[in-house]
Amino acid sequence: MKNRLNFHIIFFIIGAVGGFNQLSFASTKINNDQSTSVNAEATKLAHTHLLGKDKFLKIEDMGLHSVKHGEVFRFQPKITGKVSICRKDLGHDDVFVDSETGKISWDTSKLAFGRGFHIRIKCSNNAGSTYASMVVHVDKSGKSKLRVAGKNGVSPYIGVAGKEMKSGDTIVFPDGVYPVSVQKKYQNAFKRSAPKKGTEEQFSTLIAQHPGGAIVSGAPYGKWPKQKNAFQFSETHFVAIVGFVIENVQRSGFTTIAPGNRLLIDFVGVAGAGTWMQPCSDFEKSQTGKCSNAGLRVNGGTPLIQNSYDWGHNRYGIMTRSTSGSITRRSFVRLDEHKGDQPYGGFSNYCDEAHLSQDNTVFDSLAIGAPHYKHYAGLEAYPATGCERLNAKLKTEGLLAVNNKLSLSLMDQKEGPVHQWSHIVSYDSQGTCTPQRNFCGNWLLQADKLTKVSNSFFGKARSFGGIENKSTAFDNKDVVLDDSVTLWDIPGVASRGEVPRYLPQPLMYYRGRSDTFYGDEGYDQVTNVRRWPIGGEDIIAAQMRSYDNPKAFKVGGGEVHIKGNRGAVAKGDSMSAYFWSYIDKKIPPLAVRVKNKGKYHRVSWEPFVTKRQALVKQWKVVCLTGKEQVLTQLQADQLVYQSKSTQCQDYAVKAVYEGGESGIAYIEKPL
């Protein structure tokens, strides 16, 4: 049994709140003789496919599948209970889910390359919601296979299996906690090594069986102390890393030490970075570079980071460094604390020759637990120390920044084309003054080369330190706001334009096609893929909510309790609802679908989570073909309407509250 990694997963239904059963992941047994505990809440959501989240609605596990490139993949989930609405939660942009039956269909012919993918669906009724997921291996090479770790000669260890795998294969890793070192060092990790190279048409893929379900942990285990690294890749070529969570390491959770060609990082969560076990407890001790690490960092090459997320202790959350053409897309960062003296920031695009930051979100970030840093960076930073004169092509679009205690961006690049910022929403922010040297940057945007901003909204920005801070919101020398920019409630800046009722309203659809790398066809074109609700938000929230440090170092001295259970990820709500309700609490349903049934149109929509749903009094279904027409008003527990008005081709649903009704999120056509 020494060469086997067996998983014994025990679940208990421990109660129901508002129609949702709570699942607790009790233990993962390694080698049949050692066990490691798992954060119950952070892990359970990856497993809700097994039993369903409430007793009225459940989806059986959807399994593992392979399909040849060019074929249409079809799958009918086995659902118990009455469904109001089903939708895609995670999956490639071309995946379609039938809103009534949950049936999945996917035309794979438009894929540029094959790899292993997740498809995750969510189904709801008036008693609650449930999720289920699958892995689909798309074979474009004609010879690649889907394989399962620990079976048919494949090593059960992540690092070993990745290095031994056949080029282009997909290896699936069952859910559980994978200690970095088990019998030997770094068996479940990569230490200056990498998975077998794929090809341009067929990527080598390592994938968790369910999104967020395979957790790589550097925590002390058996004879091994806390481990230095988890995924520290050497040169990678055509490799996809999908669905893992990395936590409890001494250094960066995910990093590369050499440039690679087309490394794809998809729905990977990283619980920040360690400090090499250094105390970093004052200005002097924080000077070592060991105190300042990024949680997820890719050095060089042409990486694509999409749908990924980082939180916890970081110098930077998600970072690209000296890449020749990189994209960070549809990803999330929350900054909690930072002990080092190096600049503090969220997304960092450092000395990149070409970089696109696309449809990312940075939120609820704190400065109080970062007491030592000397220089500023910002939430969407473009540092360039030592490469200021690089001819860099940079673009930022679709960024959502809400409730942050740092400046939005400090940009050091001096050369290259105009830095374009477009479709930005920044609200409720406070500018940066560095604790160690009291350097105060512009509260929002500061640049060293011409930076043009368009089609954006900046609201409720404040300085750090009030009137004592003489800095301004914008760098008026290098930052140019065109007439399409809306400004509101920013001291020293005249308000103009129309403030959106809901913060995400200007950011309704993704701006680049999934799985496209820098320069690919469609990499920077608006799609028809909805940005809301956020895919995998329950998994992201549970991970971030689990963070807790009651003794974080505090600006000015002493300690402060940094609680992960706050803001967008606070228990009892959803991340999407948090952003939508930030200005106006009367929000509309975010998932509405219309199915053409021939004689009628089936209109369905997704309820809110329990606490928010209790505020809804009625639903109002409207037709927007021509003049707005109210088709019906239904009670709050009704989530489906059969419209006999088949001439209507544009539907929307509003929520009616005690103090009035909501606006509209999406306008949907019958499909």
C-alpha positions as CSV (number, residue, x, y, z in Angstrom):
1,M,0.0,0.0,0.0
2,K,3.0,2.3,0.1
3,N,2.6,3.4,-3.5
4,R,-1.1,4.1,-3.4
5,L,-2.9,7.3,-2.4
6,N,-6.4,6.3,-1.3
7,F,-9.1,8.8,-0.6
8,H,-11.8,8.0,2.0
9,I,-14.2,10.9,1.9
10,I,-16.8,11.1,4.7
11,F,-19.8,13.4,4.5
12,F,-22.3,14.3,7.1
13,I,-25.5,16.3,6.6
14,I,-25.3,18.5,9.7
15,G,-28.4,20.7,9.3
16,A,-30.6,22.7,7.0
17,V,-30.8,26.4,6.9
18,G,-33.4,28.0,4.6
19,G,-33.7,24.9,2.5
20,F,-29.9,24.3,2.1
21,N,-28.3,21.3,3.7
22,Q,-24.8,21.9,4.9
23,L,-22.1,19.3,4.0
24,S,-19.0,18.8,6.1
25,F,-15.9,17.2,4.6
26,A,-14.5,15.3,7.5
27,S,-11.2,13.7,6.5
28,T,-8.9,12.6,3.7
29,K,-6.9,9.5,4.4
30,I,-3.5,9.2,2.9
31,N,-1.8,5.8,2.4
32,N,-4.4,4.3,4.7
33,D,-2.4,5.2,7.8
34,Q,-2.2,9.0,8.0
35,S,-4.9,11.6,7.8
36,T,-5.0,15.4,7.4
37,S,-8.0,17.6,8.3
38,V,-9.6,19.8,5.8
39,N,-11.4,23.1,6.2
40,A,-14.9,21.9,6.1
41,E,-16.6,24.9,4.6
42,A,-13.9,25.7,2.1
43,T,-14.0,22.1,0.8
44,K,-17.6,21.1,0.9
45,L,-18.7,23.3,-2.0
46,A,-16.5,21.3,-4.4
47,H,-18.5,18.2,-3.4
48,T,-22.1,19.3,-3.5
49,H,-22.5,17.3,-6.6
50,L,-22.5,14.2,-4.5
51,L,-25.6,14.8,-2.4
52,G,-27.1,18.1,-3.6
53,K,-27.4,21.1,-1.4
54,D,-31.0,20.6,-0.4
55,K,-33.4,17.7,0.1
56,F,-35.7,18.8,-2.8
57,L,-33.2,19.0,-5.6
58,K,-30.1,17.0,-6.4
59,I,-27.9,16.2,-9.4
60,E,-26.0,13.0,-9.6
61,D,-22.2,13.2,-10.2
62,M,-21.7,13.9,-13.9
63,G,-18.5,11.8,-14.2
64,L,-15.5,11.9,-16.6
65,H,-15.8,12.1,-20.4
66,S,-13.8,12.2,-23.6
67,V,-14.8,13.6,-26.9
68,K,-13.0,14.0,-30.3
69,H,-12.4,17.5,-31.4
70,G,-15.1,18.7,-33.8
71,E,-17.8,16.6,-32.3
72,V,-20.8,18.0,-30.4
73,F,-20.7,16.7,-26.8
74,R,-24.1,16.1,-25.3
75,F,-25.0,15.0,-21.8
76,Q,-28.2,14.8,-19.8
77,P,-27.7,15.1,-16.1
78,K,-29.8,13.0,-13.8
79,I,-31.7,15.5,-11.6
80,T,-34.0,14.6,-8.8
81,G,-36.6,17.2,-7.9
82,K,-38.5,19.9,-9.7
83,V,-36.2,22.3,-11.6
84,S,-37.1,25.9,-12.1
85,I,-33.9,26.9,-13.9
86,C,-30.5,25.3,-14.7
87,R,-27.5,27.2,-16.1
88,K,-23.8,26.9,-16.8
89,D,-21.7,27.9,-13.8
90,L,-18.2,27.0,-15.1
91,G,-17.2,25.9,-18.6
92,H,-15.9,27.0,-21.9
93,D,-17.7,29.9,-23.6
94,D,-19.3,27.6,-26.2
95,V,-20.9,25.3,-23.6
96,F,-24.7,25.5,-23.6
97,V,-27.0,24.3,-20.8
98,D,-30.8,23.8,-21.3
99,S,-32.6,26.0,-18.8
100,E,-35.4,23.5,-18.2
101,T,-33.7,20.1,-18.3
102,G,-30.0,20.9,-17.6
103,K,-28.9,19.1,-20.7
104,I,-25.4,20.1,-21.7
105,S,-24.3,20.5,-25.4
106,W,-21.0,21.7,-26.6
107,D,-19.8,22.1,-30.2
108,T,-16.0,21.6,-29.9
109,S,-15.2,22.5,-33.5
110,K,-14.2,26.0,-32.6
111,L,-11.6,25.1,-30.1
112,A,-8.1,26.0,-31.1
113,F,-6.6,23.1,-29.1
114,G,-7.7,20.2,-27.0
115,R,-7.3,19.8,-23.3
116,G,-9.2,18.8,-20.1
117,F,-12.1,21.1,-19.1
118,H,-14.5,21.4,-16.3
119,I,-18.2,21.9,-16.9
120,R,-20.2,22.8,-13.8
121,I,-23.9,23.5,-13.8
122,K,-26.3,25.0,-11.2
123,C,-29.9,24.1,-10.9
124,S,-32.4,25.9,-8.7
125,N,-36.0,25.9,-7.5
126,N,-37.8,27.7,-4.7
127,A,-36.3,25.6,-2.0
128,G,-32.7,26.2,-3.0
129,S,-29.9,25.3,-5.4
130,T,-27.4,22.6,-6.2
131,Y,-24.3,22.2,-8.3
132,A,-22.7,19.3,-10.3
133,S,-19.6,19.1,-12.4
134,M,-17.7,16.9,-14.8
135,V,-14.4,16.7,-16.6
136,V,-14.4,16.6,-20.4
137,H,-11.2,15.7,-22.2
138,V,-11.2,17.1,-25.8
139,D,-8.8,15.1,-28.1
140,K,-7.6,17.1,-31.1
141,S,-4.4,15.0,-31.6
142,G,-6.2,11.7,-32.3
143,K,-4.1,9.9,-29.6
144,S,-4.5,11.7,-26.3
145,K,-6.3,10.1,-23.4
146,L,-8.1,11.0,-20.2
147,R,-6.5,9.2,-17.3
148,V,-7.2,9.1,-13.5
149,A,-4.5,9.5,-10.9
150,G,-3.9,6.3,-9.0
151,K,-5.4,4.0,-11.6
152,N,-4.1,2.0,-14.5
153,G,-0.4,2.7,-13.8
154,V,-0.8,6.5,-13.3
155,S,0.9,7.7,-10.2
156,P,-1.5,9.0,-7.5
157,Y,0.9,11.9,-6.8
158,I,0.5,15.2,-8.6
159,G,4.1,15.9,-9.3
160,V,5.1,12.4,-10.1
161,A,2.1,11.9,-12.5
162,G,2.7,15.2,-14.2
163,K,6.3,14.4,-15.0
164,E,5.6,10.9,-16.1
165,M,2.4,11.7,-18.2
166,K,2.2,11.2,-21.9
167,S,2.1,14.4,-23.9
168,G,-1.4,15.8,-24.5
169,D,-3.1,13.6,-21.9
170,T,-5.5,14.8,-19.2
171,I,-4.9,13.5,-15.7
172,V,-7.7,13.8,-13.3
173,F,-6.9,14.1,-9.5
174,P,-9.6,12.9,-7.1
175,D,-10.8,15.4,-4.5
176,G,-8.9,15.7,-1.3
177,V,-5.9,17.3,0.4
178,Y,-2.5,16.5,-1.2
179,P,0.4,17.1,1.1
180,V,3.3,18.5,-0.8
181,S,5.6,15.8,0.5
182,V,4.3,12.4,1.5
183,Q,6.8,9.5,1.5
184,K,9.4,11.5,-0.5
185,K,9.9,15.2,-1.0
186,Y,7.6,17.1,-3.4
187,Q,5.7,14.1,-4.6
188,N,2.5,16.2,-4.9
189,A,4.4,19.3,-6.1
190,F,6.7,20.6,-8.8
191,K,10.1,21.8,-7.6
192,R,11.9,23.3,-10.5
193,S,10.2,20.8,-12.7
194,A,7.1,20.7,-15.0
195,P,4.5,18.4,-16.5
196,K,5.3,16.7,-19.8
197,K,5.1,19.1,-22.7
198,G,2.0,19.2,-24.8
199,T,1.7,20.5,-28.4
200,E,0.1,23.5,-30.0
201,E,-3.0,21.4,-30.8
202,Q,-3.1,19.3,-27.7
203,F,-2.2,20.6,-24.2
204,S,-1.1,18.4,-21.4
205,T,-3.6,18.9,-18.6
206,L,-3.6,18.3,-14.8
207,I,-7.1,18.9,-13.5
208,A,-8.9,18.5,-10.2
209,Q,-11.8,16.1,-10.5
210,H,-14.1,18.9,-9.3
211,P,-13.4,22.6,-9.3
212,G,-11.6,23.5,-6.1
213,G,-11.7,19.9,-4.9
214,A,-8.0,19.0,-5.0
215,I,-6.1,21.0,-2.4
216,V,-2.3,21.0,-2.5
217,S,-1.1,21.8,1.0
218,G,2.4,22.7,2.3
219,A,1.3,22.4,5.9
220,P,3.5,20.1,8.2
221,Y,2.7,16.5,7.4
222,G,4.2,13.4,9.0
223,K,7.9,13.8,9.2
224,W,7.8,16.8,6.9
225,P,7.8,20.4,8.2
226,K,6.0,23.2,6.4
227,Q,7.1,23.0,2.8
228,K,8.7,25.7,0.7
229,N,6.8,25.4,-2.5
230,A,3.9,23.7,-4.2
231,F,3.9,24.5,-7.9
232,Q,7.3,25.9,-8.8
233,F,7.5,25.2,-12.6
234,S,10.5,25.1,-14.8
235,E,10.0,25.7,-18.5
236,T,6.4,24.7,-19.6
237,H,5.1,24.2,-23.1
238,F,1.4,23.9,-23.9
239,V,0.4,22.9,-20.4
240,A,-3.0,23.5,-18.6
241,I,-3.3,23.5,-14.8
242,V,-7.0,23.4,-13.8
243,G,-9.1,23.6,-10.7
244,F,-6.5,23.2,-7.9
245,V,-6.3,25.1,-4.6
246,I,-2.8,25.8,-3.2
247,E,-2.3,26.7,0.5
248,N,0.2,26.8,3.4
249,V,3.5,27.1,1.7
250,Q,6.6,29.1,2.9
251,R,7.0,31.0,-0.4
252,S,4.8,31.6,-3.4
253,G,2.0,29.1,-3.8
254,F,2.3,29.1,-7.6
255,T,5.3,30.3,-9.6
256,T,7.5,29.7,-12.5
257,I,11.3,30.0,-12.7
258,A,11.7,30.0,-16.5
259,P,9.8,31.3,-19.4
260,G,7.2,29.0,-21.0
261,N,5.1,28.8,-24.1
262,R,1.4,29.0,-23.5
263,L,0.9,28.0,-19.9
264,L,-2.8,28.0,-19.1
265,I,-3.9,28.5,-15.5
266,D,-7.6,28.0,-15.1
267,F,-9.7,28.3,-11.9
268,V,-6.7,27.9,-9.7
269,G,-7.0,29.3,-6.2
270,V,-3.9,30.4,-4.2
271,A,-4.0,31.3,-0.5
272,G,-1.3,33.9,-0.8
273,A,2.4,33.6,-0.1
274,G,4.6,32.9,2.9
275,T,7.6,34.7,4.2
276,W,10.1,31.9,4.2
277,M,9.4,31.5,7.9
278,Q,10.9,35.0,8.6
279,P,9.3,37.1,11.3
280,C,9.1,40.3,9.2
281,S,8.0,42.0,12.4
282,D,9.4,45.5,12.0
283,F,10.9,47.9,9.4
284,E,14.3,46.4,9.7
285,K,13.3,42.7,9.6
286,S,10.9,43.3,6.7
287,Q,13.7,44.4,4.4
288,T,14.6,40.9,3.3
289,G,13.0,39.9,0.0
290,K,11.8,36.8,1.7
291,C,9.0,38.9,3.3
292,S,7.7,40.0,0.0
293,N,6.3,37.3,-2.3
294,A,3.4,37.1,-4.8
295,G,0.8,34.3,-4.2
296,L,0.4,33.4,-7.9
297,R,3.4,34.6,-10.1
298,V,4.4,33.7,-13.6
299,N,7.8,34.8,-14.9
300,G,8.3,35.2,-18.6
301,G,6.7,33.5,-21.6
302,T,3.1,33.8,-22.9
303,P,0.8,32.7,-20.0
304,L,-2.9,32.9,-19.7
305,I,-4.3,33.2,-16.2
306,Q,-8.1,32.9,-16.3
307,N,-10.9,32.4,-13.7
308,S,-8.3,32.2,-11.0
309,Y,-8.3,33.8,-7.5
310,D,-5.9,34.7,-4.7
311,W,-6.3,36.0,-1.2
312,G,-4.4,36.1,2.1
313,H,-0.9,37.4,2.7
314,N,0.7,38.8,-0.4
315,R,3.1,41.3,-1.8
316,Y,1.1,41.0,-5.0
317,G,-1.9,38.7,-5.4
318,I,-1.7,37.6,-9.1
319,M,1.5,38.7,-10.9
320,T,3.0,38.4,-14.3
321,R,6.7,39.3,-14.7
322,S,8.7,40.1,-17.9
323,T,6.3,38.2,-20.1
324,S,6.4,38.7,-23.9
325,G,2.6,38.5,-24.3
326,S,0.3,37.6,-21.3
327,I,-3.3,37.8,-20.3
328,T,-4.9,37.9,-16.8
329,R,-8.6,37.4,-17.4
330,R,-11.7,36.9,-15.4
331,S,-9.8,36.6,-12.1
332,F,-10.2,37.8,-8.5
333,V,-7.9,39.2,-5.8
334,R,-8.6,40.2,-2.3
335,L,-5.7,41.6,-0.3
336,D,-5.7,40.8,3.4
337,E,-2.2,41.5,4.7
338,H,1.5,42.0,3.8
339,K,4.5,41.9,6.1
340,G,7.3,42.9,3.7
341,D,8.7,46.3,2.8
342,Q,8.2,45.9,-1.0
343,P,5.3,47.5,-2.8
344,Y,1.8,46.2,-2.0
345,G,-0.7,45.4,-4.8
346,G,-3.4,43.2,-6.2
347,F,-2.9,42.4,-9.8
348,S,0.7,43.2,-10.8
349,N,1.9,43.3,-14.4
350,Y,5.6,43.8,-13.8
351,C,8.0,44.7,-16.7
352,D,5.8,42.9,-19.2
353,E,6.5,43.6,-22.9
354,A,2.9,43.0,-23.7
355,H,0.0,42.5,-21.3
356,L,-3.8,42.5,-21.4
357,S,-5.6,42.7,-18.1
358,Q,-9.2,41.8,-18.9
359,D,-12.4,41.6,-16.8
360,N,-10.7,41.1,-13.5
361,T,-12.1,42.0,-10.0
362,V,-10.3,43.3,-7.0
363,F,-12.3,43.9,-3.9
364,D,-12.5,44.4,-0.1
365,S,-8.7,44.8,0.1
366,L,-7.2,46.1,3.3
367,A,-4.2,48.3,4.1
368,I,-4.3,48.1,7.9
369,G,-2.4,44.8,8.0
370,A,0.4,46.0,5.7
371,P,2.6,48.1,8.1
372,H,6.1,48.0,6.5
373,Y,6.0,48.7,2.8
374,K,8.0,51.7,1.4
375,H,6.7,52.3,-2.1
376,Y,3.2,52.0,-3.6
377,A,1.9,49.8,-6.3
378,G,-1.9,49.7,-6.3
379,L,-4.8,47.3,-7.0
380,E,-4.0,47.0,-10.7
381,A,-0.3,47.8,-10.8
382,Y,2.2,48.2,-13.5
383,P,5.6,48.3,-11.8
384,A,8.7,48.8,-14.0
385,T,11.7,49.1,-11.7
386,G,14.7,48.5,-13.9
387,C,12.7,48.3,-17.1
388,E,11.1,51.8,-17.3
389,R,12.3,52.3,-20.9
390,L,10.9,49.0,-22.2
391,N,8.7,49.5,-25.2
392,A,5.7,48.0,-23.4
393,K,2.2,47.5,-24.9
394,L,-0.2,47.5,-22.0
395,K,-4.0,47.5,-21.8
396,T,-6.5,47.3,-19.0
397,E,-10.2,46.7,-19.6
398,G,-13.3,45.5,-17.8
399,L,-11.8,45.9,-14.3
400,L,-14.2,46.0,-11.3
401,A,-12.7,47.5,-8.1
402,V,-14.9,47.8,-5.1
403,N,-14.3,48.7,-1.4
404,N,-10.5,48.8,-1.4
405,K,-8.0,50.7,0.8
406,L,-5.3,51.1,-1.8
407,S,-4.9,53.4,-4.8
408,L,-6.2,51.9,-8.0
409,S,-3.0,51.9,-10.1
410,L,0.5,53.3,-10.0
411,M,2.2,52.8,-13.4
412,D,6.0,53.2,-13.8
413,Q,6.4,52.4,-17.5
414,K,7.8,55.4,-19.5
415,E,8.0,54.0,-23.1
416,G,5.8,52.2,-25.6
417,P,2.3,52.9,-27.0
418,V,-0.4,54.7,-25.1
419,H,-1.6,52.7,-22.1
420,Q,-5.4,52.2,-22.7
421,W,-7.8,51.8,-19.8
422,S,-11.4,51.2,-20.8
423,H,-14.6,49.9,-19.2
424,I,-13.4,50.4,-15.7
425,V,-15.6,50.5,-12.6
426,S,-13.9,51.8,-9.5
427,Y,-16.0,52.6,-6.4
428,D,-15.4,53.2,-2.7
429,S,-11.6,53.4,-2.6
430,Q,-9.0,55.1,-0.5
431,G,-5.6,56.3,-1.8
432,T,-2.3,54.9,-0.7
433,C,0.3,56.4,1.7
434,T,3.2,54.1,2.4
435,P,3.6,53.3,6.1
436,Q,7.4,53.3,6.2
437,R,8.1,56.5,4.2
438,N,4.7,58.2,3.9
439,F,4.8,58.4,0.2
440,C,1.3,59.3,-1.0
441,G,0.3,58.4,-4.6
442,N,-2.7,59.6,-6.6
443,W,-5.8,58.0,-5.2
444,L,-6.8,56.4,-8.4
445,L,-4.5,56.6,-11.4
446,Q,-0.8,57.7,-11.6
447,A,1.3,57.2,-14.7
448,D,4.7,58.0,-16.2
449,K,3.6,57.8,-19.8
450,L,0.4,58.8,-21.6
451,T,-2.5,56.8,-20.3
452,K,-6.0,57.3,-21.8
453,V,-9.2,56.3,-20.0
454,S,-12.6,55.8,-21.7
455,N,-16.1,54.4,-21.1
456,S,-15.4,54.1,-17.3
457,F,-16.9,55.1,-14.0
458,F,-15.0,56.3,-10.9
459,G,-16.9,57.0,-7.8
460,K,-16.5,57.7,-4.0
461,A,-12.7,57.9,-4.0
462,R,-11.0,59.3,-0.9
463,S,-7.4,60.3,0.0
464,F,-5.5,58.6,2.8
465,G,-5.2,60.9,5.8
466,G,-7.8,63.4,4.8
467,I,-6.7,67.0,4.2
468,E,-3.1,66.3,5.4
469,N,-2.6,64.3,2.1
470,K,-2.1,66.8,-0.7
471,S,-2.2,64.3,-3.5
472,T,-5.1,64.2,-6.0
473,A,-7.3,61.4,-7.5
474,F,-5.7,61.5,-10.9
475,D,-2.3,62.3,-12.3
476,N,-3.3,65.3,-14.4
477,K,-0.1,65.2,-16.4
478,D,-0.1,61.7,-17.9
479,V,-3.6,60.5,-17.3
480,V,-6.3,61.7,-19.8
481,L,-10.0,61.0,-19.2
482,D,-12.1,61.3,-22.3
483,D,-15.7,62.5,-22.3
484,S,-17.1,59.0,-21.9
485,V,-15.8,58.8,-18.3
486,T,-18.3,59.3,-15.5
487,L,-17.0,60.8,-12.3
488,W,-18.9,61.1,-9.0
489,D,-18.2,61.9,-5.4
490,I,-14.4,62.5,-5.7
491,P,-13.1,65.5,-3.8
492,G,-11.4,68.0,-6.1
493,V,-12.9,66.5,-9.2
494,A,-16.1,67.8,-10.8
495,S,-18.8,65.2,-11.1
496,R,-20.1,64.4,-14.5
497,G,-22.0,61.8,-16.5
498,E,-24.7,59.3,-15.4
499,V,-24.0,57.2,-12.3
500,P,-25.0,53.5,-13.0
501,R,-27.8,52.3,-10.7
502,Y,-25.8,49.1,-10.2
503,L,-22.0,49.0,-10.2
504,P,-21.7,46.0,-12.6
505,Q,-24.1,47.5,-15.2
506,P,-21.3,48.7,-17.5
507,L,-19.6,45.2,-17.3
508,M,-22.3,42.8,-18.4
509,Y,-20.4,40.7,-21.0
510,Y,-16.9,39.3,-21.1
511,R,-14.5,41.1,-23.5
512,G,-12.3,38.2,-24.6
513,R,-13.1,34.6,-25.6
514,S,-12.1,32.0,-23.1
515,D,-8.9,30.0,-23.8
516,T,-7.5,32.6,-26.2
517,F,-3.9,33.6,-25.6
518,Y,-2.4,37.0,-26.4
519,G,-2.8,37.7,-30.1
520,D,-5.1,34.9,-30.8
521,E,-8.3,35.5,-32.8
522,G,-11.0,36.8,-30.5
523,Y,-8.6,37.4,-27.5
524,D,-9.8,41.0,-27.3
525,Q,-13.2,41.1,-28.7
526,V,-16.5,41.5,-26.9
527,T,-18.4,38.2,-26.5
528,N,-22.0,37.4,-25.8
529,V,-21.0,35.5,-22.6
530,R,-22.6,36.8,-19.5
531,R,-20.3,38.0,-16.7
532,W,-23.0,37.5,-14.0
533,P,-23.5,35.6,-11.9
534,I,-19.8,34.9,-11.2
535,G,-18.8,31.3,-12.1
536,G,-17.7,29.3,-9.1
537,E,-18.4,32.1,-6.7
538,D,-19.5,29.7,-3.9
539,I,-16.1,28.0,-4.1
540,I,-14.1,31.3,-4.2
541,A,-16.1,32.7,-1.4
542,A,-15.7,29.7,0.9
543,Q,-12.0,29.7,0.4
544,M,-11.5,33.4,1.1
545,R,-14.0,33.2,4.0
546,S,-11.8,30.6,5.7
547,Y,-8.9,33.0,6.1
548,D,-8.4,34.3,9.7
549,N,-5.4,35.9,11.4
550,P,-6.2,37.4,14.8
551,K,-2.6,38.6,15.2
552,A,-1.7,40.3,12.0
553,F,0.8,43.2,12.2
554,K,-1.0,46.5,12.3
555,V,0.0,49.8,10.7
556,G,1.4,52.0,13.4
557,G,2.3,49.1,15.7
558,G,0.4,46.4,17.6
559,E,-1.9,43.7,16.1
560,V,-5.1,43.6,14.2
561,H,-7.6,40.8,13.6
562,I,-7.9,40.1,9.8
563,K,-11.2,38.3,9.2
564,G,-11.8,36.5,6.0
565,N,-15.5,36.4,6.6
566,R,-16.3,39.9,5.3
567,G,-17.7,41.8,2.4
568,A,-18.3,40.0,-0.8
569,V,-17.6,36.5,0.6
570,A,-19.5,37.0,3.9
571,K,-21.6,34.0,4.8
572,G,-25.2,34.2,3.9
573,D,-24.9,36.1,0.6
574,S,-23.3,35.7,-2.9
575,M,-20.4,37.6,-4.4
576,S,-22.5,38.7,-7.3
577,A,-25.3,40.0,-5.2
578,Y,-22.8,41.9,-3.1
579,F,-21.4,43.8,-6.1
580,W,-24.8,44.4,-7.6
581,S,-26.3,45.7,-4.3
582,Y,-23.4,47.9,-3.3
583,I,-25.2,51.2,-4.3
584,D,-28.9,50.0,-4.6
585,K,-30.1,47.1,-2.5
586,K,-33.1,46.5,-4.7
587,I,-31.4,44.3,-7.3
588,P,-32.8,42.2,-10.1
589,P,-32.4,38.5,-10.6
590,L,-29.0,37.9,-12.4
591,A,-29.8,34.7,-14.1
592,V,-32.9,34.7,-16.4
593,R,-33.4,32.3,-19.3
594,V,-36.1,31.9,-21.9
595,K,-36.8,28.6,-23.7
596,N,-38.9,28.4,-26.8
597,K,-41.4,25.7,-26.3
598,G,-43.3,26.3,-29.5
599,K,-46.7,27.3,-28.2
600,Y,-45.2,29.3,-25.4
601,H,-42.0,30.7,-24.0
602,R,-40.8,29.3,-20.7
603,V,-39.3,32.2,-18.7
604,S,-37.3,31.1,-15.6
605,W,-35.0,32.8,-13.2
606,E,-32.7,32.1,-10.3
607,P,-33.6,33.1,-6.8
608,F,-31.2,34.9,-4.4
609,V,-29.7,33.1,-1.5
610,T,-32.0,32.7,1.5
611,K,-31.4,36.0,3.4
612,R,-31.7,38.2,0.3
613,Q,-34.5,36.2,-1.2
614,A,-36.7,36.9,1.9
615,L,-36.8,40.6,0.9
616,V,-38.4,39.9,-2.4
617,K,-42.2,40.3,-2.4
618,Q,-43.0,39.6,-6.0
619,W,-41.4,39.1,-9.4
620,K,-42.4,41.1,-12.4
621,V,-42.0,39.6,-15.9
622,V,-41.8,42.2,-18.7
623,C,-41.6,42.2,-22.5
624,L,-39.3,44.7,-24.0
625,T,-40.1,44.1,-27.6
626,G,-41.3,47.6,-28.5
627,K,-42.8,49.5,-25.6
628,E,-42.2,47.9,-22.2
629,Q,-45.1,45.7,-21.2
630,V,-45.8,43.9,-17.9
631,L,-46.7,40.3,-18.7
632,T,-47.4,39.1,-15.2
633,Q,-46.6,39.6,-11.5
634,L,-45.9,36.4,-9.5
635,Q,-45.3,35.6,-5.9
636,A,-41.8,35.4,-4.6
637,D,-41.8,31.5,-4.5
638,Q,-42.7,31.3,-8.2
639,L,-39.7,31.2,-10.5
640,V,-41.2,30.1,-13.9
641,Y,-43.7,31.8,-16.2
642,Q,-45.2,30.4,-19.4
643,S,-45.6,33.3,-21.8
644,K,-48.3,32.9,-24.4
645,S,-47.1,36.1,-26.0
646,T,-44.9,34.3,-28.4
647,Q,-44.5,37.6,-30.4
648,C,-42.3,38.8,-27.5
649,Q,-38.6,38.3,-28.3
650,D,-37.1,40.3,-25.5
651,Y,-37.8,39.3,-21.9
652,A,-36.6,40.6,-18.5
653,V,-37.5,39.9,-14.9
654,K,-37.6,42.5,-12.1
655,A,-37.8,41.9,-8.3
656,V,-40.4,43.8,-6.4
657,Y,-39.4,44.9,-2.9
658,E,-41.3,46.7,-0.1
659,G,-39.7,50.0,-1.1
660,G,-40.1,49.6,-4.9
661,E,-38.9,47.5,-7.7
662,S,-35.5,46.6,-9.2
663,G,-34.1,47.5,-12.5
664,I,-33.1,44.9,-15.1
665,A,-29.9,42.9,-15.4
666,Y,-30.1,41.0,-18.7
667,I,-32.6,41.1,-21.5
668,E,-33.1,37.5,-22.8
669,K,-34.4,36.1,-26.1
670,P,-36.1,32.7,-26.6
671,L,-33.8,29.9,-27.4
